[in-house]
C-alpha cells in the first residue's frame, strides 16, 4: 500500500512535510537537518502523520494540517494560504478526494520565480494510482482536485512542473500524469457501469470489485474495494 515507503520531504532547512510513521531514528534524522520551523501534513493517514507529534517534541516546531485533529501547536491549514518558510513560498492547495483532508503544496522560491514543484501527498503517486479511501474519500471531489491540479500546472509561466509524491519516484511531468489519472478514473467508472449492467441492481461492492479489478493483486484488493465503493456512490449521486 505504500509502494517502497512513505516519503518525508525537507524544504530548505526549515520545513518538513509528512514526518511519516513513528520511527524514532527517521524522526531524529529529520530533526537534525537544521532548525525546523514548521511541520506540514498532506493528509490524515498514519503512514504520514504518526510521527508528527514526536517530531514536534524533537524540534519545537508546530504541526499544521487541514484536519485540526492532526495539528499540534499550529492552526489548521486554509486553502490558498501562502506560507513563507526558509526562503520558500509554499502555497496550500486543498485537493480532497483520496481523503477529505488531502492537500498539496506548491513550493517555489520566495521571490515568486518560475521554478516550482508540487508536493502531492497521496493525491498523485509516483507509480500506479491512488485509492479513494473510506470513509471520507470522494470520487467527485477527487476528479475536481485533478482538474485543479491540472490548472495549477498549466497556468502561468512555470512550464512543466514536477510532482513530489508521498510514495514512489518523482513525477517528472505532473500535467501528463494528472491527465492520465483522470482518464484512468473515467475508464474504471465505465467498467463499473458495465459491471452493474451485467450483474444486476443487487450487485454488491464485492461483486463489482471481483469483476472490474480482477487484474489487481489480491494484496491490494481491499483498496480496490474502497475505490469501487466510492465509484458506486458517485454513480448513485449522478443518477438521482
PAKOL-396140 format. One line per 10 residues: number of its first residue (from 1); for each residue x, y, z of C-alpha. Coordinates in Angstrom, 2 decimals, decimal comma. Example, Ala and Ser with C-alpha at 12.3 -4.5 7.8 and 13.67 -1.06 7.14 Angstrom:
# PAKOL-396140
1 = 12,30 -4,50 7,80  13,67 -1,06 7,14 $
//
This chain:
# PAKOL-396140
1 = 0,00 0,00 0,00  2,97 2,40 0,50  4,99 1,14 -2,51  8,59 1,46 -1,26  7,67 3,50 1,83  6,39 6,96 2,76  8,33 10,00 1,59  9,20 12,75 4,04  10,38 15,99 2,43  12,68 18,64 3,84 $
11 = 12,12 22,07 2,31  15,21 24,20 2,61  16,29 23,61 6,17  13,18 24,98 7,80  10,16 22,83 6,98  9,32 19,13 6,98  6,38 17,69 5,05  4,87 14,37 6,21  7,01 13,15 9,12  5,87 9,61 8,41 $
21 = 5,40 6,74 10,87  6,60 6,73 14,47  10,18 5,71 13,69  12,49 7,49 16,10  15,65 7,15 14,03  13,88 8,60 11,00  12,37 11,44 13,03  15,74 12,29 14,61  17,27 12,43 11,15  14,57 14,90 10,08 $
31 = 15,10 16,98 13,22  18,83 17,09 12,52  18,61 18,81 9,14  18,63 22,25 10,73  16,36 24,41 12,85  12,96 23,09 11,75  10,42 25,94 11,80  7,31 24,17 10,53  5,92 20,66 10,06  3,24 20,15 7,40 $
41 = 0,96 17,18 6,79  -0,67 16,31 3,45  -3,47 14,16 4,93  -4,55 12,13 7,93  -3,26 8,62 7,19  -0,95 7,25 9,86  1,92 6,47 7,50  2,17 10,26 7,05  1,14 11,54 10,49  2,04 9,05 13,23 $
51 = 5,44 10,65 13,83  4,22 14,25 13,76  3,76 14,77 17,50  7,17 13,22 18,22  8,87 15,44 15,62  7,29 18,44 17,32  8,81 17,24 20,62  12,22 16,99 18,98  12,10 20,36 17,20  9,52 22,54 18,93 $
61 = 8,04 23,30 15,51  4,25 23,46 15,12  2,47 20,80 13,09  -0,14 22,08 10,66  -2,66 20,04 8,67  -6,04 20,63 7,08  -7,66 18,48 9,76  -7,41 20,09 13,23  -7,10 16,60 14,74  -3,62 16,34 13,22 $
71 = -2,40 19,79 14,24  0,00 20,07 17,18  0,71 23,61 18,33  -0,35 25,09 14,99  -3,54 26,28 13,30  -5,31 24,24 10,62  -4,24 24,93 7,05  -6,51 27,01 4,83  -6,97 26,51 1,10  -4,99 29,15 -0,79 $
81 = -2,90 30,10 2,22  0,67 31,09 1,40  3,49 30,29 3,80  6,96 31,83 3,72  9,42 29,40 5,25  13,18 29,02 4,82  13,26 31,30 1,80  10,50 29,37 0,09  6,93 30,18 -0,89  4,55 27,34 -0,02 $
91 = 1,01 27,60 -1,34  -1,62 25,33 0,24  -3,90 23,66 -2,28  -6,93 21,76 -0,96  -7,25 18,56 -3,02  -9,87 16,36 -1,32  -10,74 13,00 -2,80  -8,22 10,46 -1,57  -9,35 11,67 1,84  -11,48 14,68 2,73 $
101 = -8,49 16,48 4,26  -5,96 15,89 1,46  -3,83 18,86 0,48  -0,98 19,52 -1,94  1,76 22,12 -1,57  3,06 24,24 -4,45  6,61 25,12 -3,48  8,88 27,65 -5,13  11,28 30,49 -4,39  10,00 33,21 -2,09 $
111 = 10,52 35,78 -4,86  7,86 34,03 -6,95  10,27 32,77 -9,59  9,19 30,27 -12,21  10,88 27,21 -10,72  8,43 25,25 -8,56  7,40 21,74 -7,59  4,15 20,33 -6,23  4,15 18,03 -3,19  1,19 15,79 -3,95 $
121 = 0,89 13,52 -0,90  -1,30 10,58 -1,92  -3,37 12,60 -4,40  -0,87 11,66 -7,13  1,60 8,84 -6,57  4,92 8,14 -8,24  3,69 4,78 -9,51  0,22 3,35 -10,04  -2,90 5,19 -8,92  -4,29 6,14 -5,54 $
131 = -7,28 4,78 -3,65  -10,42 6,74 -2,84  -10,21 5,90 0,83  -13,08 5,13 3,17  -14,86 6,60 4,99  -14,41 10,15 3,66  -12,91 9,73 0,20  -15,00 11,06 -2,68  -14,66 10,40 -6,41  -16,47 13,65 -7,28 $
141 = -14,05 15,59 -5,08  -11,09 13,67 -6,49  -11,97 14,45 -10,11  -12,39 18,12 -9,19  -8,99 18,04 -7,46  -7,36 16,59 -10,57  -8,90 19,45 -12,56  -7,49 21,91 -10,07  -4,02 20,37 -10,19  -4,05 20,49 -13,98 $
151 = -4,97 24,18 -13,85  -2,09 24,87 -11,46  0,40 23,03 -13,65  -0,69 24,64 -16,91  -1,29 28,25 -15,84  1,32 30,94 -15,52  4,98 30,92 -16,55  6,06 27,85 -14,61  6,31 25,41 -17,52  6,37 21,67 -16,83 $
161 = 6,10 21,06 -13,10  7,41 18,04 -11,27  5,36 16,28 -8,62  6,91 15,03 -5,38  4,57 12,27 -4,20  4,01 10,65 -0,83  5,01 7,29 -2,31  7,15 6,29 -5,26  9,54 8,21 -7,51  9,40 11,82 -8,63 $
171 = 6,68 12,57 -11,19  8,61 14,35 -13,92  5,59 15,75 -15,77  2,76 16,33 -13,34  0,36 17,62 -16,01  0,67 14,46 -18,08  0,27 12,26 -15,01  -2,82 14,14 -13,82  -4,39 13,71 -17,24  -3,56 10,00 -17,22 $
181 = -5,08 9,69 -13,74  -8,30 11,31 -14,92  -8,50 9,04 -17,98  -7,92 6,00 -15,79  -10,63 7,03 -13,34  -13,16 7,57 -16,11  -12,23 4,24 -17,69  -12,74 2,43 -14,38  -16,04 4,24 -13,91  -17,22 2,97 -17,30 $
191 = -16,18 -0,53 -16,26  -18,20 -0,23 -13,04  -21,25 0,86 -15,04  -20,80 -2,14 -17,34  -20,39 -4,49 -14,39  -23,58 -3,21 -12,79  -25,46 -3,70 -16,06  -24,21 -7,29 -16,28  -24,55 -8,21 -12,60  -27,89 -6,53 -11,97 $
201 = -29,07 -3,98 -9,40  -28,47 -6,34 -6,48  -24,71 -6,43 -7,14  -22,58 -5,64 -4,10  -19,29 -3,77 -3,93  -17,55 -7,12 -3,56  -19,24 -8,41 -6,72  -18,22 -5,35 -8,71  -14,65 -5,41 -7,33  -14,22 -9,04 -8,36 $
211 = -15,39 -8,17 -11,88  -13,70 -4,83 -12,51  -10,48 -5,34 -10,55  -9,79 -8,97 -11,45  -6,38 -7,83 -12,75  -5,39 -6,33 -9,39  -3,25 -8,43 -6,99  -5,11 -9,87 -4,02  -2,80 -7,93 -1,70  -4,40 -4,64 -2,75 $
221 = -7,91 -5,92 -3,46  -9,23 -4,30 -0,26  -8,02 -0,92 -1,52  -9,72 -1,57 -4,86  -12,94 -2,29 -2,99  -12,72 1,13 -1,34  -12,46 2,75 -4,76  -15,44 0,69 -6,01  -17,49 1,86 -3,04  -16,63 5,46 -3,97 $
231 = -17,47 4,82 -7,62  -20,84 3,33 -6,73  -21,62 6,32 -4,50  -20,65 8,66 -7,36  -22,91 6,85 -9,83  -25,84 6,89 -7,42  -25,38 10,63 -6,89  -25,28 11,49 -10,60  -28,31 9,33 -11,46  -30,63 10,80 -8,83 $
//
